[in-house]
Amino acid sequence: MPVVNRIADYAEEMTAWRRHLHRHPELRFDCQNTAAFIAERLRAFGVDEIHEGIATSGLVAIIEGQGEGPTIGLRADMDALPIEELTGADYASTVPGRMHACGHDGHVTMLLGAARYLAETRRFAGRVALLFQPAEEDGGGGEVMVREGVMDRFGISQVYGIHNAPNVPLGRFVTAPGPLMAAVDTATVRVIGKGGHGATPHETVDPVVAIVGMVSALQTIISRNLYTLDDLVLSVTQIHTGSASNIIPEDGWFCATIRTFTPEVRDLVRRRFHEIVEGHAAAYGVRVEIDYELGYPPTVNDPAKAGFAAEVAAEIAGEAGVEANANREMGSEDFAYMLEARPGAYLFLGTGPGAGLHHPAYDFNDAASPLGASFFARLVERAQPLEA
């Protein structure tokens, strides 16, 4: 795999950066120490501008190329997860109950490696905007950065991001034109009945049987309301009720995650969810309170930009190392907001065998960092070449 030679020269330093970040995970928007570490490295690299405090702890760094030209945006997310680490690594998290279980420490490292190379060489026209974003896992930091005006403020014309992919061969790039990842919505339903003794159910209004009926019926949205070739996942992930074997509880609740790709399917599911739950409530004589929260939109690649990104990836991984028309995935990603604001593309980069994302034994493969950094660097040089 042809890693850019200069980036290969500081691969060992990149590993040290990543492991420092891994030891010191931060959550949501509270990534101040992570941002300070990033800013310190960027200043040492000689970037031209650093703008801090965006979306609370995010930052944008600018590297000027040679001559006039547009601005290309490159994004890395910074936040960790509220998970107790079980890797046993000597650089494991030093913060109880927090770890980089999704590889955002690796994403930051890849972008820092590219930043160092681009600041040294400047073999491109226009400018590069490096977007270091908090709160991807929870809080929608990408949306906040867009809402705070980073695209207009820095004149970004196109934007790109990478996510690591464990159990995909190391160095393999995966992307697709159009929808790549799903929108995610979350529904929570409280069901209120009348509690009583389990021996006298006729004196109660049982919320348990109502919940069971609702959960079962909601699956008919997929089997009976949706065209077979449309993609939808509706998973009820929690049911909570009851306190003893001989007591019918007063109430209970359940929640579900809903994954879709189009506004039409998203609207259909929301409407049918309410109809089914409220209909069952009437049938069982219970009351319901529905909190249906719209989350991240689908991650939709610009087809031309995705094709261009795949071409650049082939320089790093070879033609056989790029899957340019992959199946879309039901996971979600708040880079979607940046792709709504500007054309661009999102890619996965294989990191080889290992525990999956969000698993307590997950660890980013440091061998992937120079590959991702090389991709970002060549992307800039190809997208904004110097005049011959």
BALOBA-1460 file (C-alpha; in Angstrom, 3 decimals):
// residues 388
<rec num="1" residu="m" x="0.000" y="0.000" z="0.000"/>
<rec num="2" residu="p" x="1.739" y="3.232" z="-1.134"/>
<rec num="3" residu="v" x="1.641" y="5.486" z="1.900"/>
<rec num="4" residu="v" x="2.974" y="8.945" z="1.137"/>
<rec num="5" residu="n" x="6.692" y="8.707" z="1.990"/>
<rec num="6" residu="r" x="6.825" y="11.812" z="4.165"/>
<rec num="7" residu="i" x="3.806" y="10.632" z="6.165"/>
<rec num="8" residu="a" x="5.457" y="7.235" z="6.622"/>
<rec num="9" residu="d" x="8.411" y="9.064" z="8.164"/>
<rec num="10" residu="y" x="6.337" y="10.197" z="11.129"/>
<rec num="11" residu="a" x="4.119" y="7.160" z="11.519"/>
<rec num="12" residu="e" x="5.736" y="6.419" z="14.884"/>
<rec num="13" residu="e" x="4.845" y="9.890" z="16.136"/>
<rec num="14" residu="m" x="1.289" y="9.399" z="14.917"/>
<rec num="15" residu="t" x="1.036" y="6.256" z="16.999"/>
<rec num="16" residu="a" x="2.181" y="8.237" z="20.038"/>
<rec num="17" residu="w" x="-0.440" y="10.934" z="19.375"/>
<rec num="18" residu="r" x="-3.200" y="8.352" z="19.032"/>
<rec num="19" residu="r" x="-2.263" y="6.511" z="22.204"/>
<rec num="20" residu="h" x="-2.104" y="9.757" z="24.165"/>
<rec num="21" residu="l" x="-5.632" y="10.553" z="23.011"/>
<rec num="22" residu="h" x="-6.716" y="7.012" z="23.847"/>
<rec num="23" residu="r" x="-5.510" y="7.415" z="27.429"/>
<rec num="24" residu="h" x="-7.505" y="10.623" z="27.886"/>
<rec num="25" residu="p" x="-11.013" y="10.182" z="26.429"/>
<rec num="26" residu="e" x="-13.605" y="12.948" z="26.665"/>
<rec num="27" residu="l" x="-17.344" y="12.866" z="26.036"/>
<rec num="28" residu="r" x="-19.812" y="14.822" z="23.950"/>
<rec num="29" residu="f" x="-19.026" y="18.541" z="23.759"/>
<rec num="30" residu="d" x="-16.556" y="18.422" z="26.666"/>
<rec num="31" residu="c" x="-13.469" y="17.756" z="24.551"/>
<rec num="32" residu="q" x="-11.407" y="20.738" z="25.713"/>
<rec num="33" residu="n" x="-8.261" y="18.780" z="26.580"/>
<rec num="34" residu="t" x="-8.432" y="16.858" z="23.324"/>
<rec num="35" residu="a" x="-8.821" y="20.127" z="21.426"/>
<rec num="36" residu="a" x="-5.891" y="21.668" z="23.310"/>
<rec num="37" residu="f" x="-3.684" y="18.705" z="22.368"/>
<rec num="38" residu="i" x="-4.739" y="19.061" z="18.729"/>
<rec num="39" residu="a" x="-4.134" y="22.817" z="18.720"/>
<rec num="40" residu="e" x="-0.648" y="22.328" z="20.209"/>
<rec num="41" residu="r" x="0.272" y="19.908" z="17.435"/>
<rec num="42" residu="l" x="-1.177" y="22.184" z="14.745"/>
<rec num="43" residu="r" x="0.803" y="25.172" z="15.983"/>
<rec num="44" residu="a" x="3.977" y="23.090" z="15.875"/>
<rec num="45" residu="f" x="3.145" y="22.119" z="12.285"/>
<rec num="46" residu="g" x="2.860" y="25.778" z="11.311"/>
<rec num="47" residu="v" x="-0.741" y="25.927" z="10.153"/>
<rec num="48" residu="d" x="-1.873" y="29.437" z="9.254"/>
<rec num="49" residu="e" x="-4.960" y="29.854" z="11.434"/>
<rec num="50" residu="i" x="-6.558" y="28.053" z="14.389"/>
<rec num="51" residu="h" x="-10.104" y="28.933" z="15.405"/>
<rec num="52" residu="e" x="-11.114" y="27.399" z="18.738"/>
<rec num="53" residu="g" x="-14.326" y="27.154" z="20.763"/>
<rec num="54" residu="i" x="-16.547" y="26.144" z="17.850"/>
<rec num="55" residu="a" x="-19.464" y="23.974" z="18.997"/>
<rec num="56" residu="t" x="-18.036" y="24.453" z="22.520"/>
<rec num="57" residu="s" x="-14.772" y="22.541" z="22.092"/>
<rec num="58" residu="g" x="-14.376" y="22.039" z="18.352"/>
<rec num="59" residu="l" x="-11.800" y="23.810" z="16.249"/>
<rec num="60" residu="v" x="-11.085" y="24.696" z="12.642"/>
<rec num="61" residu="a" x="-7.545" y="25.070" z="11.346"/>
<rec num="62" residu="i" x="-6.629" y="26.655" z="8.017"/>
<rec num="63" residu="i" x="-3.648" y="25.759" z="5.832"/>
<rec num="64" residu="e" x="-2.974" y="28.079" z="2.912"/>
<rec num="65" residu="g" x="-1.853" y="26.557" z="-0.352"/>
<rec num="66" residu="q" x="-0.047" y="28.259" z="-3.200"/>
<rec num="67" residu="g" x="-2.167" y="30.725" z="-5.142"/>
<rec num="68" residu="e" x="-5.867" y="31.326" z="-5.422"/>
<rec num="69" residu="g" x="-8.387" y="28.520" z="-5.205"/>
<rec num="70" residu="p" x="-11.317" y="27.074" z="-3.268"/>
<rec num="71" residu="t" x="-11.342" y="25.693" z="0.266"/>
<rec num="72" residu="i" x="-11.725" y="21.963" z="0.876"/>
<rec num="73" residu="g" x="-12.922" y="20.701" z="4.263"/>
<rec num="74" residu="l" x="-11.579" y="17.582" z="6.012"/>
<rec num="75" residu="r" x="-13.338" y="16.415" z="9.166"/>
<rec num="76" residu="a" x="-12.397" y="14.269" z="12.180"/>
<rec num="77" residu="d" x="-14.599" y="13.616" z="15.221"/>
<rec num="78" residu="m" x="-12.968" y="13.782" z="18.665"/>
<rec num="79" residu="d" x="-15.316" y="12.358" z="21.307"/>
<rec num="80" residu="a" x="-15.254" y="9.030" z="23.117"/>
<rec num="81" residu="l" x="-17.961" y="6.794" z="24.618"/>
<rec num="82" residu="p" x="-19.225" y="6.111" z="28.176"/>
<rec num="83" residu="i" x="-17.889" y="2.530" z="28.181"/>
<rec num="84" residu="e" x="-15.503" y="0.815" z="30.606"/>
<rec num="85" residu="e" x="-12.444" y="-0.280" z="28.625"/>
<rec num="86" residu="l" x="-11.440" y="-3.949" z="28.559"/>
<rec num="87" residu="t" x="-8.526" y="-3.913" z="26.095"/>
<rec num="88" residu="g" x="-5.806" y="-4.405" z="28.697"/>
<rec num="89" residu="a" x="-3.519" y="-2.185" z="26.597"/>
<rec num="90" residu="d" x="-0.726" y="-0.326" z="28.370"/>
<rec num="91" residu="y" x="-2.213" y="2.865" z="26.898"/>
<rec num="92" residu="a" x="-5.767" y="2.068" z="28.020"/>
<rec num="93" residu="s" x="-8.109" y="4.796" z="29.192"/>
<rec num="94" residu="t" x="-7.125" y="6.456" z="32.449"/>
<rec num="95" residu="v" x="-10.690" y="7.708" z="32.974"/>
<rec num="96" residu="p" x="-13.069" y="5.162" z="34.554"/>
<rec num="97" residu="g" x="-16.183" y="4.525" z="32.483"/>
<rec num="98" residu="r" x="-14.881" y="6.234" z="29.345"/>
<rec num="99" residu="m" x="-12.984" y="4.948" z="26.340"/>
<rec num="100" residu="h" x="-12.346" y="5.558" z="22.666"/>
<rec num="101" residu="a" x="-14.476" y="2.597" z="21.605"/>
<rec num="102" residu="c" x="-15.250" y="3.986" z="18.146"/>
<rec num="103" residu="g" x="-11.795" y="5.003" z="16.959"/>
<rec num="104" residu="h" x="-12.212" y="8.755" z="17.009"/>
<rec num="105" residu="d" x="-8.699" y="8.910" z="18.476"/>
<rec num="106" residu="g" x="-7.576" y="7.327" z="15.203"/>
<rec num="107" residu="h" x="-9.645" y="9.744" z="13.127"/>
<rec num="108" residu="v" x="-7.995" y="12.720" z="14.841"/>
<rec num="109" residu="t" x="-4.571" y="11.157" z="14.296"/>
<rec num="110" residu="m" x="-5.192" y="10.621" z="10.578"/>
<rec num="111" residu="l" x="-6.201" y="14.245" z="10.135"/>
<rec num="112" residu="l" x="-3.256" y="15.487" z="12.189"/>
<rec num="113" residu="g" x="-0.899" y="13.437" z="10.008"/>
<rec num="114" residu="a" x="-2.400" y="14.954" z="6.877"/>
<rec num="115" residu="a" x="-2.206" y="18.434" z="8.439"/>
<rec num="116" residu="r" x="1.504" y="18.064" z="9.150"/>
<rec num="117" residu="y" x="2.217" y="16.936" z="5.590"/>
<rec num="118" residu="l" x="0.074" y="19.626" z="3.968"/>
<rec num="119" residu="a" x="1.585" y="22.387" z="6.127"/>
<rec num="120" residu="e" x="5.085" y="21.234" z="5.131"/>
<rec num="121" residu="t" x="4.546" y="20.740" z="1.412"/>
<rec num="122" residu="r" x="1.650" y="23.057" z="0.431"/>
<rec num="123" residu="r" x="1.459" y="21.441" z="-2.993"/>
<rec num="124" residu="f" x="-2.092" y="22.577" z="-3.597"/>
<rec num="125" residu="a" x="-4.035" y="25.682" z="-4.578"/>
<rec num="126" residu="g" x="-6.517" y="27.467" z="-2.351"/>
<rec num="127" residu="r" x="-6.939" y="26.423" z="1.270"/>
<rec num="128" residu="v" x="-7.632" y="23.415" z="3.473"/>
<rec num="129" residu="a" x="-10.007" y="23.684" z="6.441"/>
<rec num="130" residu="l" x="-9.390" y="21.013" z="9.076"/>
<rec num="131" residu="l" x="-12.604" y="20.415" z="11.036"/>
<rec num="132" residu="f" x="-12.094" y="18.792" z="14.447"/>
<rec num="133" residu="q" x="-15.585" y="18.075" z="15.741"/>
<rec num="134" residu="p" x="-16.913" y="17.150" z="19.204"/>
<rec num="135" residu="a" x="-20.086" y="15.231" z="20.070"/>
<rec num="136" residu="e" x="-20.535" y="12.861" z="17.153"/>
<rec num="137" residu="e" x="-21.676" y="10.040" z="19.425"/>
<rec num="138" residu="d" x="-24.238" y="12.083" z="21.325"/>
<rec num="139" residu="g" x="-25.276" y="15.656" z="20.734"/>
<rec num="140" residu="g" x="-24.880" y="16.202" z="17.020"/>
<rec num="141" residu="g" x="-21.704" y="18.257" z="17.059"/>
<rec num="142" residu="g" x="-21.622" y="18.199" z="13.277"/>
<rec num="143" residu="e" x="-25.002" y="19.890" z="13.140"/>
<rec num="144" residu="v" x="-23.879" y="22.486" z="15.687"/>
<rec num="145" residu="m" x="-20.748" y="23.310" z="13.700"/>
<rec num="146" residu="v" x="-22.817" y="23.761" z="10.543"/>
<rec num="147" residu="r" x="-25.390" y="25.842" z="12.415"/>
<rec num="148" residu="e" x="-22.595" y="28.036" z="13.765"/>
<rec num="149" residu="g" x="-21.644" y="28.783" z="10.170"/>
<rec num="150" residu="v" x="-18.339" y="27.009" z="9.582"/>
<rec num="151" residu="m" x="-19.109" y="26.290" z="5.922"/>
<rec num="152" residu="d" x="-19.787" y="29.927" z="5.070"/>
<rec num="153" residu="r" x="-17.307" y="31.436" z="7.509"/>
<rec num="154" residu="f" x="-14.393" y="29.515" z="6.025"/>
<rec num="155" residu="g" x="-15.689" y="29.326" z="2.456"/>
<rec num="156" residu="i" x="-15.721" y="25.536" z="2.342"/>
<rec num="157" residu="s" x="-16.842" y="24.261" z="-1.059"/>
<rec num="158" residu="q" x="-16.606" y="20.488" z="-0.500"/>
<rec num="159" residu="v" x="-16.095" y="18.272" z="2.544"/>
<rec num="160" residu="y" x="-14.812" y="14.754" z="3.268"/>
<rec num="161" residu="g" x="-14.559" y="12.388" z="6.215"/>
<rec num="162" residu="i" x="-13.347" y="8.879" z="7.088"/>
<rec num="163" residu="h" x="-14.513" y="6.303" z="9.617"/>
<rec num="164" residu="n" x="-12.486" y="3.267" z="10.562"/>
<rec num="165" residu="a" x="-13.984" y="-0.169" z="9.874"/>
<rec num="166" residu="p" x="-12.819" y="-3.104" z="12.020"/>
<rec num="167" residu="n" x="-12.939" y="-6.543" z="10.412"/>
<rec num="168" residu="v" x="-12.580" y="-5.012" z="6.960"/>
<rec num="169" residu="p" x="-9.098" y="-5.780" z="5.538"/>
<rec num="170" residu="l" x="-6.494" y="-3.249" z="6.623"/>
<rec num="171" residu="g" x="-6.242" y="-0.440" z="4.088"/>
<rec num="172" residu="r" x="-9.401" y="-1.264" z="2.154"/>
<rec num="173" residu="f" x="-11.578" y="1.779" z="1.379"/>
<rec num="174" residu="v" x="-15.357" y="1.405" z="1.170"/>
<rec num="175" residu="t" x="-17.858" y="4.003" z="-0.035"/>
<rec num="176" residu="a" x="-20.833" y="4.499" z="-2.348"/>
<rec num="177" residu="p" x="-22.517" y="7.229" z="-4.354"/>
<rec num="178" residu="g" x="-25.725" y="8.526" z="-2.789"/>
<rec num="179" residu="p" x="-27.044" y="7.207" z="0.552"/>
<rec num="180" residu="l" x="-24.340" y="5.464" z="2.574"/>
<rec num="181" residu="m" x="-25.713" y="5.469" z="6.140"/>
<rec num="182" residu="a" x="-29.222" y="5.754" z="7.540"/>
<rec num="183" residu="a" x="-31.193" y="8.406" z="9.346"/>
<rec num="184" residu="v" x="-31.761" y="7.478" z="12.988"/>
<rec num="185" residu="d" x="-34.864" y="8.315" z="15.022"/>
<rec num="186" residu="t" x="-35.703" y="7.256" z="18.566"/>
<rec num="187" residu="a" x="-39.188" y="6.625" z="19.954"/>
<rec num="188" residu="t" x="-40.010" y="6.226" z="23.633"/>
<rec num="189" residu="v" x="-43.520" y="5.209" z="24.684"/>
<rec num="190" residu="r" x="-44.898" y="5.330" z="28.222"/>
<rec num="191" residu="v" x="-47.970" y="3.152" z="28.749"/>
<rec num="192" residu="i" x="-50.209" y="3.993" z="31.733"/>
<rec num="193" residu="g" x="-52.799" y="1.557" z="33.012"/>
<rec num="194" residu="k" x="-54.155" y="0.623" z="36.439"/>
<rec num="195" residu="g" x="-52.111" y="-1.635" z="38.674"/>
<rec num="196" residu="g" x="-53.304" y="-4.325" z="41.037"/>
<rec num="197" residu="h" x="-52.845" y="-7.864" z="42.256"/>
<rec num="198" residu="g" x="-51.870" y="-10.477" z="39.703"/>
<rec num="199" residu="a" x="-54.561" y="-12.781" z="41.091"/>
<rec num="200" residu="t" x="-57.321" y="-10.311" z="40.145"/>
<rec num="201" residu="p" x="-56.422" y="-9.019" z="36.670"/>
<rec num="202" residu="h" x="-60.070" y="-8.092" z="35.984"/>
<rec num="203" residu="e" x="-59.683" y="-5.269" z="38.481"/>
<rec num="204" residu="t" x="-56.706" y="-3.787" z="36.619"/>
<rec num="205" residu="v" x="-55.879" y="-2.195" z="33.268"/>
<rec num="206" residu="d" x="-52.791" y="-4.160" z="32.407"/>
<rec num="207" residu="p" x="-50.026" y="-2.139" z="30.676"/>
<rec num="208" residu="v" x="-47.910" y="-5.257" z="30.142"/>
<rec num="209" residu="v" x="-50.222" y="-6.926" z="27.634"/>
<rec num="210" residu="a" x="-50.683" y="-3.568" z="25.911"/>
<rec num="211" residu="i" x="-46.930" y="-3.150" z="25.515"/>
<rec num="212" residu="v" x="-46.576" y="-6.690" z="24.182"/>
<rec num="213" residu="g" x="-49.288" y="-6.028" z="21.598"/>
<rec num="214" residu="m" x="-47.765" y="-2.724" z="20.542"/>
<rec num="215" residu="v" x="-44.261" y="-4.114" z="20.144"/>
<rec num="216" residu="s" x="-45.503" y="-7.013" z="18.033"/>
<rec num="217" residu="a" x="-47.758" y="-4.868" z="15.861"/>
<rec num="218" residu="l" x="-45.071" y="-2.284" z="15.135"/>
<rec num="219" residu="q" x="-43.193" y="-4.868" z="13.074"/>
<rec num="220" residu="t" x="-46.074" y="-4.896" z="10.605"/>
<rec num="221" residu="i" x="-44.895" y="-1.470" z="9.419"/>
<rec num="222" residu="i" x="-42.027" y="-3.308" z="7.745"/>
<rec num="223" residu="s" x="-43.998" y="-6.319" z="6.543"/>
<rec num="224" residu="r" x="-47.278" y="-4.663" z="5.525"/>
<rec num="225" residu="n" x="-46.807" y="-0.908" z="5.051"/>
<rec num="226" residu="l" x="-43.450" y="-0.691" z="3.320"/>
<rec num="227" residu="y" x="-42.498" y="-1.601" z="-0.237"/>
<rec num="228" residu="t" x="-40.306" y="-4.699" z="-0.038"/>
<rec num="229" residu="l" x="-37.292" y="-3.064" z="-1.704"/>
<rec num="230" residu="d" x="-37.260" y="-0.029" z="0.593"/>
<rec num="231" residu="d" x="-34.853" y="-0.230" z="3.524"/>
<rec num="232" residu="l" x="-36.112" y="0.096" z="7.084"/>
<rec num="233" residu="v" x="-35.054" y="-1.142" z="10.504"/>
<rec num="234" residu="l" x="-37.379" y="-0.761" z="13.492"/>
<rec num="235" residu="s" x="-35.921" y="-2.377" z="16.587"/>
<rec num="236" residu="v" x="-37.519" y="-2.224" z="20.024"/>
<rec num="237" residu="t" x="-34.484" y="-2.241" z="22.268"/>
<rec num="238" residu="q" x="-35.851" y="-1.745" z="25.796"/>
<rec num="239" residu="i" x="-38.983" y="-2.753" z="27.713"/>
<rec num="240" residu="h" x="-39.275" y="-1.760" z="31.380"/>
<rec num="241" residu="t" x="-42.155" y="-2.547" z="33.701"/>
<rec num="242" residu="g" x="-43.105" y="-4.377" z="36.855"/>
<rec num="243" residu="s" x="-41.582" y="-4.933" z="40.283"/>
<rec num="244" residu="a" x="-42.822" y="-8.317" z="41.532"/>
<rec num="245" residu="s" x="-44.162" y="-11.619" z="40.219"/>
<rec num="246" residu="n" x="-47.638" y="-11.148" z="41.709"/>
<rec num="247" residu="i" x="-48.247" y="-7.467" z="40.943"/>
<rec num="248" residu="i" x="-49.660" y="-6.036" z="37.730"/>
<rec num="249" residu="p" x="-47.831" y="-2.717" z="37.390"/>
<rec num="250" residu="e" x="-49.382" y="0.692" z="37.006"/>
<rec num="251" residu="d" x="-47.290" y="1.585" z="33.963"/>
<rec num="252" residu="g" x="-44.322" y="0.670" z="31.827"/>
<rec num="253" residu="w" x="-42.348" y="1.956" z="28.889"/>
<rec num="254" residu="f" x="-40.468" y="0.823" z="25.828"/>
<rec num="255" residu="c" x="-38.214" y="2.451" z="23.284"/>
<rec num="256" residu="a" x="-37.197" y="1.783" z="19.719"/>
<rec num="257" residu="t" x="-34.587" y="2.839" z="17.197"/>
<rec num="258" residu="i" x="-35.784" y="3.531" z="13.650"/>
<rec num="259" residu="r" x="-33.417" y="3.595" z="10.655"/>
<rec num="260" residu="t" x="-34.475" y="4.916" z="7.228"/>
<rec num="261" residu="f" x="-32.957" y="6.476" z="4.107"/>
<rec num="262" residu="t" x="-35.656" y="8.623" z="2.478"/>
<rec num="263" residu="p" x="-37.968" y="11.364" z="3.784"/>
<rec num="264" residu="e" x="-40.984" y="9.463" z="2.443"/>
<rec num="265" residu="v" x="-40.207" y="6.278" z="4.393"/>
<rec num="266" residu="r" x="-39.224" y="8.296" z="7.457"/>
<rec num="267" residu="d" x="-42.589" y="10.102" z="7.422"/>
<rec num="268" residu="l" x="-44.502" y="6.854" z="6.812"/>
<rec num="269" residu="v" x="-42.902" y="5.119" z="9.789"/>
<rec num="270" residu="r" x="-43.533" y="8.055" z="12.093"/>
<rec num="271" residu="r" x="-47.198" y="8.249" z="11.098"/>
<rec num="272" residu="r" x="-47.821" y="4.492" z="11.377"/>
<rec num="273" residu="f" x="-45.940" y="4.301" z="14.688"/>
<rec num="274" residu="h" x="-48.345" y="6.801" z="16.236"/>
<rec num="275" residu="e" x="-51.397" y="5.144" z="14.668"/>
<rec num="276" residu="i" x="-50.457" y="1.666" z="15.869"/>
<rec num="277" residu="v" x="-49.532" y="2.706" z="19.409"/>
<rec num="278" residu="e" x="-52.560" y="4.966" z="19.857"/>
<rec num="279" residu="g" x="-54.867" y="2.343" z="18.319"/>
<rec num="280" residu="h" x="-53.620" y="-0.322" z="20.692"/>
<rec num="281" residu="a" x="-53.953" y="2.073" z="23.594"/>
<rec num="282" residu="a" x="-57.636" y="2.508" z="22.755"/>
<rec num="283" residu="a" x="-58.098" y="-1.237" z="22.343"/>
<rec num="284" residu="y" x="-56.477" y="-2.084" z="25.679"/>
<rec num="285" residu="g" x="-57.883" y="0.869" z="27.599"/>
<rec num="286" residu="v" x="-54.522" y="2.362" z="28.520"/>
<rec num="287" residu="r" x="-53.091" y="5.846" z="28.046"/>
<rec num="288" residu="v" x="-49.875" y="6.480" z="26.143"/>
<rec num="289" residu="e" x="-47.269" y="9.237" z="25.999"/>
<rec num="290" residu="i" x="-45.153" y="9.089" z="22.826"/>
<rec num="291" residu="d" x="-41.837" y="10.890" z="22.483"/>
<rec num="292" residu="y" x="-40.735" y="10.457" z="18.853"/>
<rec num="293" residu="e" x="-37.382" y="12.186" z="18.382"/>
<rec num="294" residu="l" x="-35.963" y="12.806" z="14.916"/>
<rec num="295" residu="g" x="-32.213" y="12.243" z="15.012"/>
<rec num="296" residu="y" x="-29.382" y="12.388" z="12.486"/>
<rec num="297" residu="p" x="-30.472" y="12.508" z="8.830"/>
<rec num="298" residu="p" x="-29.147" y="9.976" z="6.301"/>
<rec num="299" residu="t" x="-25.525" y="10.317" z="5.248"/>
<rec num="300" residu="v" x="-25.752" y="10.967" z="1.518"/>
<rec num="301" residu="n" x="-22.605" y="11.182" z="-0.599"/>
<rec num="302" residu="d" x="-22.509" y="13.423" z="-3.630"/>
<rec num="303" residu="p" x="-22.131" y="10.856" z="-6.462"/>
<rec num="304" residu="a" x="-19.398" y="12.780" z="-8.282"/>
<rec num="305" residu="k" x="-17.433" y="13.456" z="-5.094"/>
<rec num="306" residu="a" x="-17.764" y="9.819" z="-3.992"/>
<rec num="307" residu="g" x="-16.419" y="8.690" z="-7.354"/>
<rec num="308" residu="f" x="-13.516" y="11.134" z="-7.093"/>
<rec num="309" residu="a" x="-12.743" y="10.008" z="-3.530"/>
<rec num="310" residu="a" x="-12.694" y="6.381" z="-4.696"/>
<rec num="311" residu="e" x="-10.179" y="7.308" z="-7.406"/>
<rec num="312" residu="v" x="-7.923" y="8.933" z="-4.817"/>
<rec num="313" residu="a" x="-8.314" y="5.957" z="-2.488"/>
<rec num="314" residu="a" x="-7.138" y="3.681" z="-5.305"/>
<rec num="315" residu="e" x="-3.829" y="5.571" z="-5.326"/>
<rec num="316" residu="i" x="-3.335" y="4.436" z="-1.733"/>
<rec num="317" residu="a" x="-4.906" y="0.978" z="-1.750"/>
<rec num="318" residu="g" x="-4.848" y="-0.002" z="-5.432"/>
<rec num="319" residu="e" x="-7.932" y="-0.591" z="-7.555"/>
<rec num="320" residu="a" x="-8.607" y="-3.933" z="-5.840"/>
<rec num="321" residu="g" x="-8.453" y="-2.229" z="-2.451"/>
<rec num="322" residu="v" x="-11.402" y="0.072" z="-3.075"/>
<rec num="323" residu="e" x="-15.092" y="-0.844" z="-2.970"/>
<rec num="324" residu="a" x="-16.717" y="2.142" z="-4.658"/>
<rec num="325" residu="n" x="-20.319" y="0.881" z="-4.812"/>
<rec num="326" residu="a" x="-20.813" y="-0.716" z="-1.421"/>
<rec num="327" residu="n" x="-24.156" y="-1.587" z="0.100"/>
<rec num="328" residu="r" x="-25.502" y="1.158" z="2.311"/>
<rec num="329" residu="e" x="-25.471" y="0.605" z="6.070"/>
<rec num="330" residu="m" x="-28.133" y="1.067" z="8.750"/>
<rec num="331" residu="g" x="-25.767" y="2.820" z="11.150"/>
<rec num="332" residu="s" x="-25.887" y="6.614" z="11.378"/>
<rec num="333" residu="e" x="-23.364" y="9.456" z="11.417"/>
<rec num="334" residu="d" x="-23.681" y="13.171" z="12.066"/>
<rec num="335" residu="f" x="-21.292" y="13.965" z="9.215"/>
<rec num="336" residu="a" x="-24.642" y="13.836" z="7.417"/>
<rec num="337" residu="y" x="-25.226" y="17.467" z="8.399"/>
<rec num="338" residu="m" x="-22.013" y="18.542" z="6.715"/>
<rec num="339" residu="l" x="-22.980" y="16.653" z="3.560"/>
<rec num="340" residu="e" x="-26.352" y="18.396" z="3.629"/>
<rec num="341" residu="a" x="-24.515" y="21.729" z="3.717"/>
<rec num="342" residu="r" x="-21.843" y="20.961" z="1.083"/>
<rec num="343" residu="p" x="-21.160" y="18.269" z="-1.522"/>
<rec num="344" residu="g" x="-18.610" y="15.706" z="-0.484"/>
<rec num="345" residu="a" x="-18.143" y="12.091" z="0.512"/>
<rec num="346" residu="y" x="-17.713" y="9.814" z="3.495"/>
<rec num="347" residu="l" x="-15.617" y="6.647" z="3.366"/>
<rec num="348" residu="f" x="-14.804" y="3.687" z="5.572"/>
<rec num="349" residu="l" x="-11.201" y="2.561" z="5.990"/>
<rec num="350" residu="g" x="-10.564" y="-1.039" z="6.972"/>
<rec num="351" residu="t" x="-8.472" y="-1.604" z="10.091"/>
<rec num="352" residu="g" x="-8.258" y="-5.413" z="10.004"/>
<rec num="353" residu="p" x="-9.429" y="-8.024" z="12.526"/>
<rec num="354" residu="g" x="-10.530" y="-6.998" z="15.994"/>
<rec num="355" residu="a" x="-13.410" y="-6.200" z="18.308"/>
<rec num="356" residu="g" x="-16.247" y="-4.233" z="16.742"/>
<rec num="357" residu="l" x="-17.091" y="-0.591" z="17.209"/>
<rec num="358" residu="h" x="-18.577" y="0.346" z="20.616"/>
<rec num="359" residu="h" x="-17.244" y="-2.873" z="22.136"/>
<rec num="360" residu="p" x="-15.251" y="-2.553" z="25.401"/>
<rec num="361" residu="a" x="-12.386" y="-4.527" z="23.838"/>
<rec num="362" residu="y" x="-12.198" y="-2.387" z="20.694"/>
<rec num="363" residu="d" x="-8.904" y="-0.708" z="19.831"/>
<rec num="364" residu="f" x="-7.945" y="1.301" z="16.745"/>
<rec num="365" residu="n" x="-5.210" y="-0.257" z="14.593"/>
<rec num="366" residu="d" x="-2.365" y="2.272" z="14.434"/>
<rec num="367" residu="a" x="-1.215" y="0.851" z="11.100"/>
<rec num="368" residu="a" x="-4.270" y="2.516" z="9.529"/>
<rec num="369" residu="s" x="-3.292" y="6.068" z="10.515"/>
<rec num="370" residu="p" x="-0.701" y="6.679" z="7.774"/>
<rec num="371" residu="l" x="-3.134" y="5.246" z="5.212"/>
<rec num="372" residu="g" x="-5.913" y="7.620" z="6.190"/>
<rec num="373" residu="a" x="-3.518" y="10.565" z="6.386"/>
<rec num="374" residu="s" x="-2.177" y="9.728" z="2.920"/>
<rec num="375" residu="f" x="-5.699" y="9.610" z="1.538"/>
<rec num="376" residu="f" x="-6.540" y="13.040" z="2.970"/>
<rec num="377" residu="a" x="-3.275" y="14.508" z="1.660"/>
<rec num="378" residu="r" x="-3.670" y="13.167" z="-1.867"/>
<rec num="379" residu="l" x="-7.345" y="14.152" z="-1.870"/>
<rec num="380" residu="v" x="-6.355" y="17.789" z="-1.350"/>
<rec num="381" residu="e" x="-3.582" y="17.672" z="-3.939"/>
<rec num="382" residu="r" x="-5.865" y="16.071" z="-6.507"/>
<rec num="383" residu="a" x="-8.910" y="18.243" z="-5.776"/>
<rec num="384" residu="q" x="-6.987" y="21.533" z="-5.826"/>
<rec num="385" residu="p" x="-3.897" y="20.978" z="-7.981"/>
<rec num="386" residu="l" x="-1.277" y="23.617" z="-8.664"/>
<rec num="387" residu="e" x="-1.166" y="24.944" z="-12.200"/>
<rec num="388" residu="a" x="1.450" y="23.255" z="-14.324"/>
